[in-house]
Amino acid sequence: MIAINEIRKIAQKMQASGLGKIEINGKNFSLRLHWAGRGSLFMAPRPKQRRMIKALQKGRFWSRHPLEEKRAIEEGTKVKAGDSLGFLQTGELLMPIRSPGDGEIIRLAVSNGDRVVRGRPLFTLLQTTAS
């Protein structure tokens, strides 16, 4: 099997050298690329998408865990998929709010300690990867 990153590298070298066709055969794969010489071999980058991150239940929003000294998320903060954006407290339970993808926080809709209801917007993420 050949990884997609390897195919991209091969295609870039193919385009740079002016090759129109290339075929590569391996033990468990066969790859054939054809380029007519017009435009690029690569698709345009995916546009960034705004994604609203909402409270999944009612509770109190905390921008950071009370036992951690980590800085709170601010507008302009770059995040990766799975990064902690804050916590939602219901009773004694603190549930992490995780980023659904890579991107940049472009809007904070709540402040530390705010009470929230289910469905209330918390953040807007300018997402650079889908998930």
KOLTOR-571051 format. One record per residue (C-alpha): x, y, z. Coordinates in steps of 0.25 Angstrom, whole numbers, m for minus. Layout:
! KOLTOR-571051
+-------+-------+-------+
!     u !     v !     w !
+-------+-------+-------+
!     X !     Y !     Z !
...
+-------+-------+-------+
END
This chain:
! KOLTOR-571051
+-------+-------+-------+
!     u !     v !     w !
+-------+-------+-------+
!     0 !     0 !     0 !
!     5 !    14 !    m3 !
!     2 !    26 !     6 !
!    m6 !    38 !     1 !
!     6 !    47 !     5 !
!    15 !    39 !    m4 !
!     6 !    40 !   m15 !
!     6 !    55 !   m13 !
!    21 !    55 !   m14 !
!    21 !    47 !   m26 !
!    11 !    56 !   m33 !
!    19 !    69 !   m29 !
!    32 !    63 !   m35 !
!    24 !    59 !   m47 !
!    18 !    72 !   m49 !
!    31 !    79 !   m47 !
!    39 !    71 !   m57 !
!    28 !    72 !   m68 !
!    25 !    57 !   m68 !
!    11 !    54 !   m74 !
!     9 !    40 !   m69 !
!    15 !    31 !   m59 !
!    12 !    17 !   m54 !
!    18 !    11 !   m42 !
!    16 !    m4 !   m38 !
!    19 !   m10 !   m24 !
!    17 !   m23 !   m18 !
!     2 !   m20 !   m13 !
!    m1 !    m7 !   m21 !
!    m1 !    m1 !   m35 !
!    m1 !    14 !   m37 !
!    m4 !    21 !   m50 !
!    m4 !    37 !   m51 !
!    m7 !    44 !   m64 !
!    m6 !    60 !   m65 !
!   m10 !    67 !   m77 !
!    m1 !    79 !   m74 !
!   m13 !    89 !   m71 !
!   m14 !    94 !   m57 !
!    m9 !    87 !   m45 !
!   m10 !    73 !   m41 !
!   m15 !    77 !   m27 !
!   m29 !    81 !   m23 !
!   m31 !    95 !   m17 !
!   m30 !    95 !    m2 !
!   m43 !    93 !     6 !
!   m49 !   106 !    10 !
!   m49 !   109 !    25 !
!   m62 !   107 !    32 !
!   m68 !   114 !    44 !
!   m73 !   104 !    54 !
!   m81 !   108 !    66 !
!   m78 !   100 !    79 !
!   m90 !   100 !    88 !
!   m93 !    95 !   102 !
!   m97 !    80 !   102 !
!  m105 !    82 !   115 !
!  m108 !    93 !   125 !
!   m97 !    97 !   136 !
!   m87 !   107 !   139 !
!   m76 !   110 !   129 !
!   m61 !   110 !   134 !
!   m50 !   115 !   124 !
!   m40 !   106 !   131 !
!   m39 !    94 !   141 !
!   m38 !   100 !   155 !
!   m26 !    91 !   159 !
!   m18 !    95 !   146 !
!   m10 !   107 !   143 !
!   m12 !   106 !   128 !
!   m17 !   120 !   122 !
!   m31 !   121 !   117 !
!   m35 !   121 !   103 !
!   m35 !   135 !    96 !
!   m40 !   140 !    83 !
!   m29 !   137 !    73 !
!   m24 !   124 !    80 !
!   m20 !   113 !    71 !
!   m25 !   100 !    75 !
!   m24 !    85 !    70 !
!   m35 !    75 !    70 !
!   m37 !    70 !    84 !
!   m31 !    82 !    91 !
!   m38 !    86 !   104 !
!   m46 !    99 !   102 !
!   m52 !   100 !   116 !
!   m61 !    92 !   125 !
!   m76 !    91 !   128 !
!   m79 !    88 !   142 !
!   m92 !    81 !   146 !
!   m92 !    79 !   161 !
!   m79 !    74 !   165 !
!   m75 !    69 !   151 !
!   m66 !    76 !   142 !
!   m67 !    72 !   127 !
!   m57 !    76 !   117 !
!   m61 !    84 !   105 !
!   m52 !    79 !    94 !
!   m49 !    85 !    80 !
!   m56 !    77 !    69 !
!   m44 !    81 !    59 !
!   m32 !    89 !    57 !
!   m34 !   104 !    55 !
!   m34 !   117 !    62 !
!   m44 !   122 !    72 !
!   m50 !   135 !    66 !
!   m61 !   138 !    76 !
!   m64 !   135 !    91 !
!   m78 !   135 !    94 !
!   m77 !   133 !   109 !
!   m69 !   138 !   121 !
!   m63 !   130 !   132 !
!   m73 !   126 !   142 !
!   m85 !   128 !   133 !
!   m98 !   120 !   135 !
!  m101 !   113 !   122 !
!  m113 !   105 !   117 !
!  m113 !    94 !   107 !
!  m110 !    99 !    93 !
!  m104 !   112 !    97 !
!   m92 !   116 !    88 !
!   m79 !   116 !    95 !
!   m69 !   118 !    84 !
!   m68 !   120 !    69 !
!   m56 !   112 !    63 !
!   m51 !   116 !    49 !
!   m48 !   101 !    46 !
!   m37 !    97 !    36 !
!   m40 !    82 !    37 !
!   m53 !    75 !    36 !
!   m57 !    65 !    47 !
+-------+-------+-------+
END
